[in-house]
Amino acid sequence: MATVRTFPFQLTGADGGPIRGEVRSQGLIEARPAVVICHGFKGFKNWGFFPHVASRLAHAGVTAVSFNFSGSGVGPDGESFSEPERFSRATPSADLEDVRTVWEAVRGGGLVPGLVLPPTMGIFGHSRGGATALLHAAAHTECRAIVTWAAIASYFRWGVEAVRRWRERGSLDIVNQRTGEVLPLGVAYLEDLAEHEERLDPLAAAGRLQAPWLIVHGSVDEAVKVDEAGRLHSAAPTTTTDRVIIDGGSHTLGARHPWAGSTVQLDRAMDLTVDWFVRHLF
């Protein structure tokens, strides 16, 4: 099996702070397709399955680019939410700006020393990162393939009463179920959705998408119900979009953090994902 190496990078995020990321590849001096990987809400590039998805892609000959959104709240150690003030200012528009920054750095060939321009590029996203990946792909016709897992069909996930309290208090407490940490999310998130309602509509983006799209969703997803995959699929071009429902798959397809090994559902999703990118990027 070919050796995969990891190369760290740092860019400037939408909030003026760092975007911390890494490139996984069999080599930088050969022109290889590249895939940008977008984590979801309360996620980060080192969470659970993300390093394994990146490694699988790299072993298939793809350069995999992972990063933490500037509003992830995760600090330099790559594991802990040591930057809660950045999390509090996070918005979907900032996520899109971060993706564009990483994407353009990869396209320009200067993300890490020696990385040549990729001949083709694709994008992968999970949960909220799936919607972000979709919006980016719909706006960038040079994106040749997209895969999403458990993608949301709407960024607006809260009821009227929750939003009222959110605005009244100036923040919404987001609990990290794994660590018990409470991370306040500011009203900038709500203001962003109100101001950019049309631009931040995943269903509208699905209708504009030109790249071949694989939608993967677990049948027992507890966080993003499986009908959201159906809504996205119905909005997308029928000839270039496939939907696969993984039987028994949860929101993370059974994966946990810290990594505790793969599952049948996750293996199936990774196989489908690698095959999709190989088929459409090479």
Phi, psi and omega in degrees: 000137182296148179281132177253130179249156181243133182233118180283156174212165176216132178233176178264126183275179182298333181268006181088349177269184185281143161262117181258130182208185179206151178250131172248128183200157172284346180172151186260337189274353175259144180286113180235149171301153180234146175232127176268132186250126183246118176282170182259189180298132184065010177261180177196164190298334181266003183292133167038253189277347187301314178298330182282324173299314180299317180294319178299317178296316181297320178293338177274002178097006180263142171276117183260128184243111180250151179201162172262128173303149182298335178263017181290331184086355182274133186271196185298335181285350177077005185230321189258150179275071185266004178234062185297332180294329177287322176300319184296335182262004185295142175217157175301322179296322177295321176301316179297321178295320178297315179300315180298321179298313179295314181303312182293326177294322177292314180300327181279351177078008184247017183296313173228151182304130177093349181286118180275164181297130178286142179290330179217157179221148175224178182217145181231141177210149178243133174060237177299326176296335175293318177294320178297316177299319180296312180298320179295313182298323180292333182265353183231098186291346176285351174290121188263347180195148178219140172230132174235143173245128174053038183292143176278146177267352178207141176282344183271109190243008189237153179279174184300315183293320178297320179292321178300313180294322179302311180291323181296317182276337183089000178197161176240128180282120177254121183263127173278108185297332181288318186252344184083358180295145175251121182244113179289134176249122185286171182285353177302329178299312180295318181296324179295316179296321180292320184283329185237043186304315183289317182293332184258035180256103181300325181293320176295320178298321179301322180291335181268350188296134177254336183285147172300133188233128173253119177259119178243134181210139177283142183291337181240035178301120184272345184256320178234106187299148187297338179293341177292327174296322178295321179294317178296316181297319181293331181277345188266161176301130187289331186279344184238010183236130175242146176236130178234123176261121182273114183299126179079005183279131175273189181299325179253016178057033176088354181284154178226168173230130359300155182305129180236020180102164183276176177227168177300318182294317180293319177301319179297314180296319180293320177300314180297320183293312179298316180299319182296313181291320178298318182294323189257347182255339181266000000 
